[in-house]
Amino acid sequence: MSVINKTIPILLLIIIIIVGCIGKDTQNKNQHLEKGYIKSIKRNVDSPMEYAILNISESLNLSKIFNITRYYGTPSFNSDDYVWANFIDLQLLTFYESRIDFMEENNVGVKAELKYEANIFYDVIITIEKSGKNYRFQNSLNESIIYYDFIYDELKVAISNNTTFELLSIDEFEYVFENCYLVEMIFYYREQYGPTSGFSTTIYQNVIVDENYNVKFISIYNGGYKIS
């Protein structure tokens, strides 16, 4: 009888440990599933004017200015269609948000990640310099606000002449703008279906807007049409 009394607590302890492990494993799997679809959109603005400046920058007709399409690939919610970005605007952000939401709602077996961040800087003098694949924005103290060291020389640049935009194809240039806002936009999207199946797209975009809400300068850097 004493053996049975000692055995029962041991069995109960084993059952509790097993149930606890199963519960922990289920919790970890649920966390893994939640992390399968990541969406992060950050617009770092501090005033109504900055909000207006950002809205202008996200609403430009870049297809017309640069004569390029918004997407490379067929924009659909079909996971078989790889869709890369050519520039950043509100319509593009809405599409990728909707695509990742569709995949999550329909439990598509994919790891999808969307990241977008916008930052705004103001200074009395903003200098833009490009030399080869080095590209920087400096403030009035000659400090780098934004600095890029591109792997691919895929930078597209347009400068305003007050009526239209002129596309620049020169390898080196320097421009100085006074009393302007610099808008930095960074977009990243990735889908991964397996170790060797998936795609990603990255865009770095910058816009200079003056205090009268006139767009003075636009640059777009495409990180490439990547397939994993």
C-alpha positions as CSV (number, residue, x, y, z in Angstrom):
1,M,0.0,0.0,0.0
2,S,2.8,2.3,0.8
3,V,4.5,1.6,-2.5
4,I,1.2,2.6,-4.3
5,N,1.0,5.8,-2.2
6,K,4.5,6.8,-3.2
7,T,4.0,5.9,-6.9
8,I,0.9,8.0,-7.3
9,P,2.6,11.4,-6.5
10,I,5.5,10.5,-8.8
11,L,3.0,9.7,-11.7
12,L,1.2,12.9,-11.0
13,L,4.4,14.9,-11.2
14,I,5.4,13.2,-14.5
15,I,1.9,14.1,-15.9
16,I,2.2,17.7,-14.8
17,I,5.7,18.0,-16.4
18,I,4.4,16.5,-19.7
19,V,1.4,18.7,-19.8
20,G,3.5,21.8,-19.0
21,C,5.9,20.9,-21.8
22,I,3.1,20.5,-24.3
23,G,1.6,23.8,-23.2
24,K,5.0,25.5,-23.5
25,D,5.6,24.0,-26.9
26,T,2.1,25.1,-28.1
27,Q,2.8,28.6,-26.8
28,N,6.2,28.8,-28.7
29,K,4.5,27.6,-31.9
30,N,1.8,30.3,-31.5
31,Q,4.6,32.9,-31.0
32,H,6.3,31.6,-34.1
33,L,3.1,31.9,-36.1
34,E,2.6,35.4,-34.9
35,K,6.1,36.3,-36.0
36,G,5.5,34.8,-39.4
37,Y,3.8,38.1,-40.5
38,I,5.7,41.2,-39.4
39,K,4.4,44.7,-40.3
40,S,6.2,47.8,-39.0
41,I,5.3,51.3,-40.3
42,K,6.9,54.3,-38.6
43,R,6.3,57.9,-39.6
44,N,8.4,60.0,-37.3
45,V,6.8,63.5,-37.5
46,D,6.7,66.1,-34.8
47,S,4.4,68.8,-36.2
48,P,1.5,69.4,-38.6
49,M,3.9,71.0,-41.1
50,E,6.1,67.9,-41.0
51,Y,3.1,65.7,-41.5
52,A,2.1,67.8,-44.5
53,I,5.7,67.6,-45.9
54,L,5.7,63.8,-45.5
55,N,2.3,63.6,-47.2
56,I,3.6,65.5,-50.2
57,S,6.6,63.3,-50.4
58,E,4.6,60.1,-50.2
59,S,2.1,61.4,-52.9
60,L,4.5,62.4,-55.7
61,N,3.8,61.1,-59.2
62,L,7.1,59.3,-59.5
63,S,6.0,57.1,-62.4
64,K,5.7,60.3,-64.5
65,I,8.7,62.1,-63.1
66,F,11.1,59.1,-63.6
67,N,9.2,57.3,-66.3
68,I,9.2,54.0,-64.4
69,T,6.5,51.7,-63.2
70,R,5.6,51.4,-59.5
71,Y,6.3,47.7,-59.5
72,Y,8.5,45.2,-61.1
73,G,6.3,42.1,-61.5
74,T,2.6,41.6,-61.4
75,P,1.0,43.4,-58.4
76,S,-1.3,40.7,-57.0
77,F,-2.0,38.8,-53.8
78,N,-1.0,35.5,-55.4
79,S,2.1,34.2,-53.5
80,D,3.4,32.8,-56.9
81,D,3.8,36.4,-58.1
82,Y,7.0,38.0,-56.9
83,V,6.5,41.8,-56.7
84,W,9.4,44.2,-56.3
85,A,9.1,47.9,-55.6
86,N,10.6,50.6,-57.9
87,F,9.8,53.6,-55.6
88,I,7.9,54.5,-52.4
89,D,4.5,56.1,-52.4
90,L,1.2,55.7,-50.6
91,Q,-0.3,53.4,-53.2
92,L,2.7,51.1,-52.9
93,L,2.6,51.0,-49.1
94,T,-1.2,50.2,-49.2
95,F,-0.6,47.3,-51.7
96,Y,2.1,45.6,-49.6
97,E,0.1,46.1,-46.4
98,S,-2.9,44.5,-48.1
99,R,-0.8,41.7,-49.5
100,I,0.6,40.7,-46.1
101,D,-2.8,41.0,-44.5
102,F,-4.3,38.8,-47.1
103,M,-1.6,36.1,-46.6
104,E,-2.1,36.2,-42.8
105,E,-5.9,36.0,-43.1
106,N,-5.7,33.1,-45.5
107,N,-2.9,31.4,-43.5
108,V,-0.5,31.3,-46.4
109,G,2.6,29.3,-45.4
110,V,5.0,32.1,-45.8
111,K,7.2,34.4,-43.6
112,A,6.4,37.9,-44.7
113,E,7.9,41.1,-43.4
114,L,7.1,44.7,-44.2
115,K,9.1,47.6,-42.8
116,Y,8.7,51.2,-43.6
117,E,10.2,54.2,-41.8
118,A,10.1,57.9,-42.6
119,N,12.2,60.6,-40.9
120,I,12.2,64.4,-41.4
121,F,15.1,66.8,-40.9
122,Y,15.1,70.6,-41.1
123,D,18.1,72.9,-41.5
124,V,18.9,76.3,-42.9
125,I,21.4,74.6,-45.3
126,I,21.3,71.1,-46.6
127,T,24.1,70.0,-48.9
128,I,23.8,66.9,-51.1
129,E,27.0,65.4,-52.4
130,K,27.5,62.3,-54.7
131,S,30.9,60.9,-55.7
132,G,30.9,57.5,-57.3
133,K,28.8,55.2,-55.1
134,N,29.1,57.5,-52.0
135,Y,26.1,59.7,-51.4
136,R,25.5,62.0,-48.4
137,F,23.3,64.7,-47.1
138,Q,24.9,67.3,-44.8
139,N,23.5,69.9,-42.4
140,S,24.7,73.5,-41.9
141,L,27.4,72.2,-39.5
142,N,28.8,70.0,-42.3
143,E,27.7,66.9,-40.3
144,S,26.3,63.9,-42.2
145,I,22.6,63.6,-41.7
146,I,22.3,60.6,-44.1
147,Y,25.1,58.7,-45.7
148,Y,24.9,55.9,-48.2
149,D,27.7,53.7,-49.6
150,F,25.9,51.9,-52.4
151,I,26.8,48.4,-53.7
152,Y,25.0,49.0,-57.0
153,D,25.1,52.3,-58.8
154,E,21.3,52.4,-59.2
155,L,20.6,55.9,-58.0
156,K,17.9,57.9,-59.8
157,V,17.9,61.7,-59.2
158,A,15.5,64.5,-60.2
159,I,15.9,68.2,-59.5
160,S,13.2,70.8,-59.9
161,N,13.6,73.8,-62.2
162,N,10.4,75.3,-60.7
163,T,8.2,74.1,-63.5
164,T,9.3,70.5,-64.2
165,F,11.8,68.0,-63.0
166,E,15.2,67.4,-64.7
167,L,16.6,63.9,-64.4
168,L,20.3,63.8,-63.6
169,S,22.6,61.1,-64.9
170,I,26.0,62.5,-63.9
171,D,28.2,60.5,-61.6
172,E,29.2,63.4,-59.4
173,F,27.3,66.4,-58.2
174,E,26.8,68.8,-55.3
175,Y,23.7,70.8,-54.5
176,V,22.9,73.2,-51.7
177,F,19.4,74.0,-50.5
178,E,18.4,76.6,-48.0
179,N,15.7,76.5,-45.4
180,C,14.4,73.1,-46.5
181,Y,13.1,69.8,-45.1
182,L,14.8,66.6,-45.9
183,V,12.5,63.6,-46.0
184,E,14.1,60.1,-45.6
185,M,12.1,57.1,-46.5
186,I,13.2,53.5,-46.2
187,F,11.1,50.6,-47.4
188,Y,11.8,46.8,-47.0
189,Y,9.6,43.9,-47.9
190,R,10.4,40.2,-47.8
191,E,8.6,36.9,-48.4
192,Q,10.2,33.6,-47.6
193,Y,8.6,30.3,-48.6
194,G,11.6,28.0,-47.9
195,P,15.4,28.0,-47.7
196,T,15.8,28.8,-51.4
197,S,12.4,30.2,-52.2
198,G,11.4,33.8,-51.7
199,F,12.2,37.4,-52.7
200,S,12.9,40.8,-51.1
201,T,12.9,44.4,-52.2
202,T,14.5,47.5,-50.6
203,I,14.1,51.2,-51.5
204,Y,15.9,54.2,-50.1
205,Q,14.2,57.4,-51.1
206,N,14.9,61.1,-50.2
207,V,12.9,64.2,-50.9
208,I,13.9,67.9,-50.4
209,V,10.9,70.2,-49.7
210,D,11.1,73.9,-49.1
211,E,9.1,75.9,-46.5
212,N,6.5,76.8,-49.2
213,Y,5.9,73.1,-49.8
214,N,7.7,73.0,-53.1
215,V,9.6,69.8,-53.9
216,K,13.1,70.7,-54.9
217,F,14.9,67.4,-55.2
218,I,14.1,63.6,-55.3
219,S,16.4,60.6,-55.2
220,I,15.6,56.9,-55.3
221,Y,17.9,54.1,-54.7
222,N,16.7,50.6,-55.6
223,G,18.5,47.8,-53.6
224,G,17.9,45.3,-56.5
225,Y,15.4,42.6,-57.4
226,K,16.5,39.9,-55.1
227,I,15.5,36.3,-55.1
228,S,16.5,33.9,-52.3
